[in-house]
């Protein structure tokens, strides 16, 4: 698995020193690290102008979280949402890999169902930093790996609240998602979205098709919406949702993505998509507690709660998809 062993602490510290020197000096230069080198530019460019955070700060975040985020991205096709002028400028999506990339950046031809095209594939420090150089603030991997693109490794329930809804309400819905998963004899892993929402991921058994994963996610979301109709909904129409939280299962489709754990976000507070323990969900947190400016402290305090997603057992799909609970949820 490319990049699985991860960069050393000394290599990462060297990169942080190089970034500081380049940003204080010309603003552009060459980063040198074991196994790679990368030309970088415009490190002083404001990426979060109101916070006085720069492109260099984005680089520093990804250097610091590299040991935890690289396994999350490993072997997964990436979609870039590029902000060449920071969050104040217009972004654009890029699915296809650039024609020319630096040495050490992995590209694979991957089927999206309708076509096969070259994608950047995560897992190496060079690729991670290259996407930052291109202005990709977040890291957005597929739910499947490049060598088994039709098999979904995990599903995600995306909790999307209306504006100005207290985050406690979002956390409450996350706990109801956990309850639904308990009913289905499985477990989930929660993280802030890095903006106003929350994601709950559930590991899938090896070889799970996207269709089966999508159906499982639909069952979970519908269970929550049926049991708490005044607070949660699977209604796609924004107008029809009212002040209810949208329990979105629609992202679990080949080629779609969500920002990964430990990803920076283009939110106005420079949030980080942060894994949470269920105790933290119960006790209460705010997405604004976790930003690229403060995340180093979070890492020291919490470690890597997300690693459990890669080793946890998934649900017994054959049983779940044929239970009375599932049939009622699909009505």
C-alpha positions as CSV (number, residue, x, y, z in Angstrom):
1,X,0.0,0.0,0.0
2,X,1.7,3.2,-1.1
3,X,2.6,5.5,1.7
4,X,1.3,3.0,4.3
5,X,4.5,3.2,6.4
6,X,4.2,6.9,6.6
7,X,6.7,9.7,6.9
8,X,9.0,10.0,9.9
9,X,8.7,12.7,12.6
10,X,12.0,14.1,11.6
11,X,11.0,14.3,7.9
12,X,7.8,16.1,8.8
13,X,9.6,18.5,11.1
14,X,12.0,19.3,8.3
15,X,9.1,20.0,6.0
16,X,7.6,22.4,8.5
17,X,10.9,24.2,8.7
18,X,11.2,24.4,4.9
19,X,7.7,25.8,4.6
20,X,8.4,28.5,7.2
21,X,11.6,29.5,5.4
22,X,10.0,29.6,2.0
23,X,7.0,31.6,3.2
24,X,9.2,34.1,5.0
25,X,11.3,34.4,1.9
26,X,10.3,34.3,-1.7
27,X,6.9,32.6,-1.2
28,X,7.9,29.8,-3.6
29,X,10.6,27.1,-3.8
30,X,11.2,23.4,-3.6
31,X,10.2,21.1,-0.7
32,X,12.6,18.2,-0.3
33,X,11.7,15.1,1.7
34,X,12.5,11.4,1.7
35,X,11.2,9.9,-1.5
36,X,10.2,13.1,-3.1
37,X,10.6,16.8,-3.9
38,X,7.9,19.3,-4.9
39,X,7.8,22.8,-6.3
40,X,5.5,25.0,-4.3
41,X,4.4,28.6,-4.9
42,X,2.4,31.5,-3.5
43,X,2.6,30.2,0.1
44,X,1.8,33.7,1.4
45,X,-1.4,33.9,-0.6
46,X,-4.4,34.4,1.8
47,X,-6.6,31.3,1.7
48,X,-8.8,32.3,4.7
49,X,-8.5,36.1,4.5
50,X,-10.5,37.0,7.5
51,X,-8.4,34.7,9.7
52,X,-5.1,35.7,8.0
53,X,-4.4,32.1,7.2
54,X,-2.4,31.4,4.0
55,X,-1.8,28.7,1.5
56,X,1.3,27.9,3.6
57,X,-1.0,27.3,6.6
58,X,-2.9,24.7,4.5
59,X,0.4,23.0,3.7
60,X,1.4,23.0,7.4
61,X,-1.9,21.4,8.4
62,X,-1.4,18.5,5.9
63,X,2.2,18.0,7.0
64,X,1.1,17.7,10.6
65,X,-1.8,15.3,10.0
66,X,0.1,13.2,7.4
67,X,0.6,10.2,9.6
68,X,-3.2,9.9,10.2
69,X,-4.6,11.1,6.9
70,X,-2.4,9.1,4.6
71,X,-3.9,5.7,5.6
72,X,-7.4,7.2,5.2
73,X,-6.6,8.2,1.6
74,X,-4.4,5.2,0.7
75,X,-5.2,3.6,-2.7
76,X,-8.4,5.8,-3.1
77,X,-9.1,7.8,-6.2
78,X,-9.4,11.5,-5.3
79,X,-11.6,14.3,-6.5
80,X,-10.2,17.8,-6.2
81,X,-12.2,20.9,-5.3
82,X,-9.7,23.5,-6.1
83,X,-9.5,27.0,-4.6
84,X,-6.6,28.6,-6.4
85,X,-7.4,32.0,-4.8
86,X,-8.5,30.7,-1.4
87,X,-12.1,30.6,-0.1
88,X,-12.8,34.1,-1.3
89,X,-12.4,33.0,-4.9
90,X,-14.5,30.7,-7.1
91,X,-13.7,27.0,-6.7
92,X,-13.9,24.3,-9.4
93,X,-14.0,20.5,-9.4
94,X,-11.3,18.4,-11.1
95,X,-11.9,14.7,-11.4
96,X,-9.4,13.9,-14.1
97,X,-5.7,13.9,-13.1
98,X,-3.5,16.5,-14.7
99,X,-1.6,15.4,-17.8
100,X,1.8,16.0,-16.1
101,X,2.4,15.5,-12.4
102,X,5.6,15.4,-10.3
103,X,7.4,12.2,-9.7
104,X,5.9,10.3,-6.8
105,X,2.3,11.4,-7.5
106,X,0.2,8.3,-8.3
107,X,-2.2,8.1,-11.2
108,X,-4.5,5.2,-12.0
109,X,-7.1,4.7,-14.7
110,X,-10.3,4.0,-12.9
111,X,-13.8,3.2,-14.1
112,X,-16.7,5.4,-13.0
113,X,-19.2,3.2,-14.6
114,X,-19.8,5.4,-17.6
115,X,-16.1,5.9,-18.5
116,X,-12.6,5.1,-17.5
117,X,-10.3,8.1,-16.8
118,X,-7.1,8.8,-15.0
119,X,-7.4,9.8,-11.3
120,X,-5.0,11.0,-8.7
121,X,-4.8,8.2,-6.1
122,X,-4.1,9.0,-2.4
123,X,-1.6,7.5,0.0
124,X,1.7,9.2,-0.6
125,X,3.0,12.4,1.0
126,X,3.9,13.7,-2.5
127,X,0.3,13.4,-3.7
128,X,-1.1,14.9,-0.5
129,X,1.2,18.0,-0.8
130,X,0.7,18.2,-4.6
131,X,-3.1,18.6,-4.1
132,X,-2.4,21.4,-1.6
133,X,-0.2,23.1,-4.2
134,X,-3.1,22.9,-6.6
135,X,-5.3,24.7,-4.1
136,X,-7.3,21.7,-3.1
137,X,-8.3,22.6,0.4
138,X,-10.1,19.4,1.3
139,X,-9.2,15.7,0.6
140,X,-12.1,14.0,-1.1
141,X,-11.5,10.3,-1.6
142,X,-13.9,7.7,-3.1
143,X,-15.6,5.1,-0.9
144,X,-13.7,2.4,-2.8
145,X,-10.1,1.7,-3.8
146,X,-8.6,2.1,-7.2
147,X,-8.0,-1.7,-7.7
148,X,-11.5,-2.6,-6.6
149,X,-13.5,0.5,-7.7
150,X,-16.8,-1.3,-7.6
151,X,-16.6,-2.5,-4.0
152,X,-17.5,0.0,-1.3
153,X,-15.4,-0.2,1.9
154,X,-17.7,1.9,4.1
155,X,-20.8,4.0,3.8
156,X,-21.5,7.4,5.2
157,X,-24.5,9.1,6.6
158,X,-24.2,12.8,6.1
159,X,-26.1,15.0,8.6
160,X,-26.9,18.3,7.0
161,X,-28.6,20.8,9.3
162,X,-30.4,24.0,8.2
163,X,-28.5,27.3,8.8
164,X,-28.3,28.5,12.4
165,X,-29.6,25.3,14.0
166,X,-27.8,24.5,17.3
167,X,-25.1,21.9,16.8
168,X,-26.5,20.0,19.8
169,X,-29.4,19.1,17.5
170,X,-27.0,17.6,15.0
171,X,-25.3,15.6,17.7
172,X,-28.6,14.2,18.9
173,X,-29.4,13.0,15.4
174,X,-26.0,11.4,15.3
175,X,-26.8,9.5,18.4
176,X,-30.1,8.3,16.8
177,X,-28.0,7.0,13.9
178,X,-25.9,5.1,16.4
179,X,-29.0,3.6,17.9
180,X,-30.2,2.5,14.5
181,X,-26.8,0.9,13.9
182,X,-27.0,-0.9,17.2
183,X,-30.4,-2.3,16.2
184,X,-28.8,-3.6,13.1
185,X,-26.0,-5.1,15.2
186,X,-23.2,-2.9,13.9
187,X,-21.4,0.3,14.8
188,X,-20.4,3.6,13.3
189,X,-17.7,6.2,13.6
190,X,-18.6,9.9,13.9
191,X,-16.7,13.0,12.7
192,X,-17.5,16.6,12.3
193,X,-17.8,17.6,8.6
194,X,-15.5,20.6,9.2
195,X,-18.4,22.9,8.4
196,X,-21.8,22.7,10.0
197,X,-22.7,19.0,9.7
198,X,-21.6,15.6,10.9
199,X,-20.7,12.3,9.2
200,X,-21.2,8.8,10.5
201,X,-19.2,6.1,8.7
202,X,-20.0,2.4,8.8
203,X,-17.5,-0.2,7.7
204,X,-18.8,-2.7,5.0
205,X,-17.8,-6.3,4.7
206,X,-15.1,-7.1,2.0
207,X,-16.6,-7.3,-1.5
208,X,-19.7,-5.2,-0.8
209,X,-21.2,-3.8,-4.0
210,X,-22.2,-0.1,-4.1
211,X,-25.8,-1.1,-4.6
212,X,-25.8,-3.1,-1.3
213,X,-23.9,-0.3,0.5
214,X,-26.4,2.3,-0.8
215,X,-29.3,0.2,0.4
216,X,-27.8,-0.3,3.8
217,X,-27.3,3.5,4.2
218,X,-30.9,4.1,3.0
219,X,-32.2,1.7,5.6
220,X,-30.3,3.5,8.4
221,X,-31.3,7.0,7.3
222,X,-34.9,6.0,6.9
223,X,-35.1,4.3,10.3
224,X,-33.9,7.5,11.9
225,X,-36.3,9.7,9.9
226,X,-39.2,7.4,10.6
227,X,-38.5,7.3,14.3
228,X,-37.9,11.0,14.7
229,X,-40.0,12.7,12.0
230,X,-40.0,16.1,13.7
231,X,-36.3,16.4,13.9
232,X,-34.9,14.4,11.0
233,X,-35.8,13.8,7.4
234,X,-34.6,12.0,4.2
235,X,-36.5,14.6,2.1
236,X,-34.2,15.9,-0.6
237,X,-36.1,19.1,-1.2
238,X,-34.6,21.9,1.0
239,X,-38.0,23.6,1.1
240,X,-39.8,20.5,2.3
241,X,-37.2,19.8,5.1
242,X,-38.1,22.9,7.0
243,X,-36.0,23.1,10.2
244,X,-35.3,19.4,10.2
245,X,-31.9,17.8,9.7
246,X,-31.4,16.1,6.4
247,X,-30.1,12.5,6.9
248,X,-28.4,12.1,3.6
249,X,-27.5,8.7,2.3
250,X,-27.2,9.7,-1.3
251,X,-23.4,10.1,-1.4
252,X,-22.8,6.3,-1.4
253,X,-22.5,6.0,-5.1
254,X,-19.6,5.1,-7.3
255,X,-17.5,8.3,-7.9
256,X,-19.1,10.5,-5.2
257,X,-17.0,11.7,-2.3
258,X,-17.1,13.3,1.1
259,X,-14.2,15.2,2.8
260,X,-12.1,12.7,4.6
261,X,-11.3,12.5,8.3
262,X,-8.5,15.1,9.1
263,X,-9.3,17.1,6.0
264,X,-9.2,20.8,6.1
265,X,-12.4,22.5,4.9
266,X,-13.2,25.7,3.0
267,X,-15.5,26.8,5.9
268,X,-15.2,30.4,7.0
269,X,-13.6,29.2,10.3
270,X,-11.0,27.0,8.6
271,X,-12.5,23.8,10.1
272,X,-11.1,20.3,10.1
273,X,-13.2,17.2,9.7
274,X,-12.5,15.7,13.1
275,X,-13.2,12.2,14.4
276,X,-15.2,12.1,17.6
277,X,-15.7,9.5,20.2
278,X,-19.3,8.7,21.0
279,X,-18.7,10.0,24.5
280,X,-17.8,13.4,22.9
281,X,-21.0,13.3,20.8
282,X,-23.0,12.7,24.0
283,X,-21.2,15.4,26.0
284,X,-21.3,18.0,23.2
285,X,-18.7,19.7,20.9
286,X,-18.7,22.5,18.4
287,X,-17.2,22.2,14.9
288,X,-15.4,25.5,15.7
289,X,-13.4,23.7,18.3
290,X,-11.4,22.1,15.5
291,X,-9.5,24.3,13.1
292,X,-6.3,24.1,11.1
293,X,-4.9,26.7,13.6
294,X,-5.6,24.6,16.7
295,X,-5.6,21.0,15.4
296,X,-2.1,20.2,16.6
297,X,-3.5,20.3,20.2
298,X,-6.4,18.0,19.3
299,X,-4.0,15.4,17.8
300,X,-1.9,15.4,21.0
301,X,-5.0,15.0,23.2
302,X,-7.0,12.5,21.1
303,X,-4.7,10.5,18.9
304,X,-6.3,8.8,16.0
305,X,-9.9,7.6,16.8
306,X,-10.5,7.0,13.1
307,X,-8.1,4.1,12.8
308,X,-10.8,1.8,14.2
309,X,-12.9,2.2,11.0
310,X,-10.3,0.3,9.0
311,X,-10.4,-2.8,11.3
312,X,-14.0,-2.9,12.6
313,X,-16.3,-5.6,11.3
314,X,-19.1,-4.5,9.1
315,X,-22.7,-5.6,9.4
316,X,-24.1,-8.9,8.3
317,X,-25.6,-7.5,5.2
318,X,-27.5,-10.6,4.1
319,X,-29.4,-10.6,7.4
320,X,-29.9,-6.8,7.6
321,X,-31.2,-6.4,4.0
322,X,-33.9,-9.1,4.6
323,X,-35.0,-8.2,8.1
324,X,-38.5,-6.8,9.0
325,X,-36.8,-3.7,10.3
326,X,-35.1,-3.1,6.9
327,X,-38.4,-3.8,5.0
328,X,-40.2,-1.3,7.2
329,X,-37.5,1.3,6.7
330,X,-37.7,1.0,2.9
331,X,-41.4,1.7,2.8
